[in-house]
Amino acid sequence: MRAAVITSFGAADVLHEAEVDTPVPGRGQVLVEVRAAGLNPAELLARSGGFDLPAPAIIGFEFAGTVAALGDDVTGIEVGARVAGWPDGFAQGSYAEFTLSSNYTIIPDGVSFTDAAATVIAADNAARGLSLLRPDPGETIVVTGASGALGGAAVQFARLQGLTVIGISGRSSLGYVESLGAIAVEHGDDLADRVRAVAPGPIDAALDTAGKGLVSTLLDLRGGTGRVVTLADPAAAAQGVTFSAGHPGNRDTRPVREALEHIAAGRWRTRIARTFPLRLAAEAHRALEAGHTGGKLLLVP
């Protein structure tokens, strides 16, 4: 099979297309023919050596595709089923024509592979972050990075739960954030004061999906660390802020399935900026590193 392979770790140029053996599903696994793979900041860290992966490695932490083969003891799924989920290994990931998975959900009819692949990590992490805040309907929450895949998922889950959402984004994305049902506020100077000016009442909770030093603004808005969660700034834990990172032990297909069902019903939006073939994986990483992508980036084998 073709894959974007890393034989040494470093800058984006270490990614290159190569022919490698197609993996064989083990007990409880399915072999998935990858139709789309999302690009995520954690993969930049993995590529540069931050995860201490063995080389050669195939990274890629989310996928959408079709089941090509079943391992032993796999039930409830058939070859040909459309699925989205996580590869089982950090070094045998989704930047490839095929990957192995035991953690996936069915893609509903009417949902594209690209929309599904753009939703897995975002929906799972956003739902976990919101659950840590314990929101009640009618409360007001601030979400940073509201125009990104993760922030957009958080905004949409929060709105579906009956929350008023104030979404922070760059100027070019304010209209998109408003289309998700949030009150959009531009990132920049005097942010806390501008958020207070549009809030219908007190800020009850805050979710950081952007990092970039915005936790201090959320602490100002909340008057302390209570009900402030970051999904993007591990350094904030030193200030007493709850930091929650996604990892194999806390992945949950239920919010992924819920988001996909909302997409099928026309109640959920994804924002895909660009797709790349495997041979341009390095270019895709450079685009992700540059930021301001205007939506999700995907590899399409």
C-alpha positions as CSV (number, residue, x, y, z in Angstrom):
1,M,0.0,0.0,0.0
2,R,1.0,3.6,-0.3
3,A,1.7,5.7,2.8
4,A,3.3,8.9,4.0
5,V,6.2,7.5,5.9
6,I,8.6,9.0,8.5
7,T,12.1,7.3,8.5
8,S,13.6,10.1,10.7
9,F,12.0,12.8,12.8
10,G,12.2,16.5,12.2
11,A,10.7,19.1,9.9
12,A,7.9,18.5,7.5
13,D,10.2,17.2,4.8
14,V,10.7,14.0,6.7
15,L,7.3,12.9,5.4
16,H,7.5,11.1,2.1
17,E,5.3,8.7,0.1
18,A,6.4,5.1,0.0
19,E,5.2,1.6,-0.7
20,V,4.9,-0.5,2.5
21,D,3.2,-3.7,3.5
22,T,-0.5,-3.6,4.1
23,P,-1.2,-4.3,7.8
24,V,-3.1,-7.4,8.8
25,P,-6.0,-7.1,11.3
26,G,-5.5,-8.8,14.6
27,R,-8.0,-10.0,17.1
28,G,-10.8,-7.4,17.5
29,Q,-9.4,-5.2,14.8
30,V,-10.7,-4.2,11.3
31,L,-8.6,-3.3,8.3
32,V,-9.9,0.1,7.0
33,E,-9.4,1.4,3.5
34,V,-8.8,5.1,4.4
35,R,-10.7,7.5,2.3
36,A,-9.8,10.6,4.3
37,A,-7.5,11.3,7.2
38,G,-7.6,14.5,9.4
39,L,-4.5,16.6,10.1
40,N,-4.1,17.6,13.8
41,P,-1.5,19.6,15.8
42,A,-0.5,16.5,17.8
43,E,0.7,15.0,14.5
44,L,3.1,17.8,14.1
45,L,4.6,17.0,17.4
46,A,4.7,13.3,16.6
47,R,6.5,14.0,13.3
48,S,9.1,16.2,15.0
49,G,9.9,13.4,17.5
50,G,7.9,14.5,20.5
51,F,6.2,11.1,20.9
52,D,9.4,9.0,20.7
53,L,7.9,6.8,18.1
54,P,9.9,4.1,16.4
55,A,11.0,4.7,12.8
56,P,9.8,4.0,10.2
57,A,6.4,5.4,11.4
58,I,3.1,6.2,9.7
59,I,1.3,8.8,11.8
60,G,-2.3,10.1,11.5
61,F,-4.7,9.9,14.4
62,E,-8.2,10.0,12.8
63,F,-9.7,8.5,9.7
64,A,-12.9,7.8,7.7
65,G,-13.1,4.9,5.3
66,T,-14.5,1.5,4.5
67,V,-14.0,-1.8,6.3
68,A,-11.8,-4.0,4.0
69,A,-11.3,-7.0,6.3
70,L,-12.2,-8.3,9.7
71,G,-9.9,-9.7,12.4
72,D,-10.8,-12.6,14.7
73,D,-13.7,-12.0,17.1
74,V,-15.0,-8.9,15.3
75,T,-18.8,-8.8,15.4
76,G,-21.5,-6.2,14.5
77,I,-19.7,-4.9,11.5
78,E,-19.4,-6.1,7.9
79,V,-16.8,-5.7,5.1
80,G,-17.8,-2.6,3.1
81,A,-19.2,-0.7,6.1
82,R,-18.4,3.0,6.3
83,V,-16.6,3.9,9.5
84,A,-14.8,6.7,11.2
85,G,-12.5,6.5,14.2
86,W,-8.9,6.2,15.5
87,P,-6.1,4.0,14.3
88,D,-4.9,1.6,17.0
89,G,-1.3,2.6,16.8
90,F,0.5,5.9,16.8
91,A,3.1,4.5,14.4
92,Q,0.6,2.6,12.2
93,G,-1.8,5.5,11.5
94,S,-4.1,6.9,8.9
95,Y,-1.7,8.6,6.6
96,A,-2.0,5.5,4.4
97,E,-4.2,3.6,2.1
98,F,-5.1,1.2,4.9
99,T,-5.0,1.3,8.7
100,L,-6.1,-0.9,11.6
101,S,-8.7,0.0,14.2
102,S,-10.7,-1.4,17.0
103,N,-12.3,2.0,18.0
104,Y,-14.7,3.3,15.4
105,T,-18.3,4.2,14.7
106,I,-20.5,3.8,11.7
107,I,-20.8,6.8,9.4
108,P,-24.5,7.6,8.7
109,D,-25.9,7.8,5.2
110,G,-25.5,11.2,3.7
111,V,-22.3,12.1,5.5
112,S,-19.1,12.3,3.4
113,F,-15.8,10.7,4.2
114,T,-14.2,14.1,4.4
115,D,-16.8,15.4,6.9
116,A,-16.5,12.3,9.0
117,A,-12.7,12.4,9.1
118,A,-12.9,16.1,10.1
119,T,-15.1,15.2,13.1
120,V,-13.6,12.4,15.0
121,I,-11.0,14.1,17.3
122,A,-12.9,17.4,17.4
123,A,-16.2,15.9,18.6
124,D,-14.5,13.6,21.1
125,N,-12.3,16.3,22.7
126,A,-15.0,19.0,22.6
127,A,-17.5,16.8,24.3
128,R,-15.0,15.8,27.0
129,G,-14.1,19.4,27.6
130,L,-17.7,20.5,28.0
131,S,-18.5,17.6,30.3
132,L,-15.7,18.8,32.7
133,L,-17.4,22.2,32.9
134,R,-20.8,20.6,33.9
135,P,-22.9,23.2,32.0
136,D,-26.6,23.7,32.6
137,P,-29.0,24.9,29.9
138,G,-29.3,28.7,29.9
139,E,-25.7,29.3,31.1
140,T,-23.2,31.4,29.1
141,I,-19.9,29.8,28.1
142,V,-16.9,31.4,26.3
143,V,-15.1,29.2,23.7
144,T,-11.7,30.3,22.3
145,G,-10.6,29.1,18.9
146,A,-14.2,28.9,18.0
147,S,-13.6,28.8,14.2
148,G,-11.3,25.7,14.4
149,A,-12.4,22.1,14.1
150,L,-12.2,21.6,17.9
151,G,-13.7,25.0,18.8
152,G,-16.4,24.7,16.2
153,A,-17.4,21.3,17.6
154,A,-17.5,22.8,21.2
155,V,-19.7,25.6,20.0
156,Q,-22.1,23.3,18.3
157,F,-22.3,20.8,21.2
158,A,-22.8,23.7,23.6
159,R,-25.6,25.2,21.5
160,L,-27.3,21.9,21.3
161,Q,-27.2,21.7,25.1
162,G,-29.0,25.0,25.3
163,L,-26.1,27.2,26.2
164,T,-25.3,30.8,25.1
165,V,-21.9,30.7,23.5
166,I,-19.5,33.5,23.0
167,G,-17.0,32.4,20.5
168,I,-13.5,33.9,20.1
169,S,-11.9,33.9,16.6
170,G,-9.9,35.9,14.1
171,R,-11.7,38.6,12.1
172,S,-12.0,36.6,8.9
173,S,-13.9,33.9,10.7
174,L,-16.4,35.9,12.7
175,G,-19.2,35.2,10.2
176,Y,-18.6,31.5,10.4
177,V,-18.7,31.5,14.2
178,E,-22.0,33.4,14.1
179,S,-23.3,30.8,11.6
180,L,-22.7,28.1,14.3
181,G,-25.1,30.0,16.7
182,A,-22.5,31.8,18.8
183,I,-21.9,35.5,19.6
184,A,-18.7,36.1,17.8
185,V,-15.9,38.3,19.3
186,E,-12.7,39.1,17.6
187,H,-9.4,38.0,19.2
188,G,-7.3,41.0,20.2
189,D,-6.6,43.7,22.7
190,D,-9.1,44.3,25.6
191,L,-10.7,40.9,24.9
192,A,-12.1,40.4,28.3
193,D,-13.8,43.8,28.3
194,R,-15.3,43.2,24.8
195,V,-16.6,39.8,25.8
196,R,-18.3,41.3,28.9
197,A,-19.8,44.0,26.7
198,V,-21.7,41.4,24.6
199,A,-22.5,38.8,27.3
200,P,-26.1,38.6,28.4
201,G,-25.0,38.1,32.0
202,P,-22.1,36.6,33.9
203,I,-19.7,34.2,32.2
204,D,-20.5,30.8,33.8
205,A,-17.7,28.7,32.2
206,A,-14.9,28.9,29.7
207,L,-13.3,26.4,27.4
208,D,-10.0,27.0,25.7
209,T,-9.4,25.2,22.4
210,A,-6.8,27.5,21.0
211,G,-4.0,27.9,23.6
212,K,-1.9,30.9,22.5
213,G,-2.0,32.5,26.0
214,L,-5.7,33.0,26.0
215,V,-6.2,31.2,29.4
216,S,-5.3,34.4,31.2
217,T,-8.3,36.1,29.6
218,L,-10.6,33.3,30.6
219,L,-9.3,33.5,34.2
220,D,-10.1,37.2,34.2
221,L,-13.6,36.6,32.9
222,R,-14.3,33.9,35.5
223,G,-12.5,35.6,38.4
224,G,-10.5,32.5,39.1
225,T,-9.8,28.9,37.9
226,G,-13.3,27.6,38.6
227,R,-15.0,26.1,35.6
228,V,-12.1,26.9,33.2
229,V,-10.8,24.1,31.1
230,T,-8.2,24.1,28.4
231,L,-7.8,21.4,25.7
232,A,-4.8,23.2,24.2
233,D,-2.5,24.7,26.8
234,P,-0.8,22.2,29.1
235,A,1.2,24.9,30.7
236,A,-2.0,26.3,32.2
237,A,-2.1,23.4,34.7
238,A,0.6,25.3,36.6
239,Q,-2.0,28.1,37.2
240,G,-4.5,25.6,38.6
241,V,-6.5,25.3,35.3
242,T,-7.8,21.9,34.3
243,F,-6.0,20.6,31.2
244,S,-7.5,17.7,29.4
245,A,-5.7,16.0,26.5
246,G,-7.1,13.2,24.3
247,H,-5.3,9.9,24.6
248,P,-6.2,6.2,23.9
249,G,-7.6,5.8,27.4
250,N,-10.3,8.4,27.1
251,R,-11.5,8.2,23.5
252,D,-15.3,7.9,23.2
253,T,-17.1,7.1,20.0
254,R,-20.5,8.3,21.4
255,P,-20.0,12.0,20.8
256,V,-18.5,11.2,17.4
257,R,-21.6,9.3,16.4
258,E,-23.8,12.1,17.8
259,A,-22.0,14.7,15.7
260,L,-22.1,12.6,12.6
261,E,-25.9,12.1,13.1
262,H,-26.3,15.8,13.4
263,I,-24.4,16.3,10.2
264,A,-26.7,13.8,8.4
265,A,-29.7,15.7,9.8
266,G,-28.3,19.1,8.7
267,R,-27.8,20.4,12.2
268,W,-24.0,20.4,12.3
269,R,-21.4,22.1,10.1
270,T,-17.8,21.1,9.3
271,R,-15.4,23.5,7.7
272,I,-12.9,21.9,5.4
273,A,-10.2,24.2,4.0
274,R,-8.2,21.9,1.7
275,T,-7.5,18.3,0.9
276,F,-4.0,16.9,-0.1
277,P,-3.0,13.6,-1.7
278,L,-0.5,11.4,0.3
279,R,2.4,12.5,-1.8
280,L,1.9,16.1,-0.5
281,A,1.7,15.2,3.2
282,A,4.8,17.4,3.8
283,E,3.1,20.3,2.2
284,A,0.0,19.7,4.3
285,H,2.0,19.7,7.5
286,R,3.6,23.0,6.4
287,A,0.2,24.5,5.9
288,L,-1.0,23.3,9.3
289,E,2.1,24.7,10.9
290,A,1.6,28.1,9.2
291,G,-1.8,28.4,10.8
292,H,-4.8,30.4,9.7
293,T,-6.0,27.5,7.5
294,G,-9.6,28.6,7.4
295,G,-10.8,25.1,8.2
296,K,-9.7,21.5,8.5
297,L,-6.9,20.1,6.4
298,L,-7.2,16.5,5.2
299,L,-5.2,13.8,3.4
300,V,-7.1,11.9,0.8
301,P,-5.2,8.7,-0.2
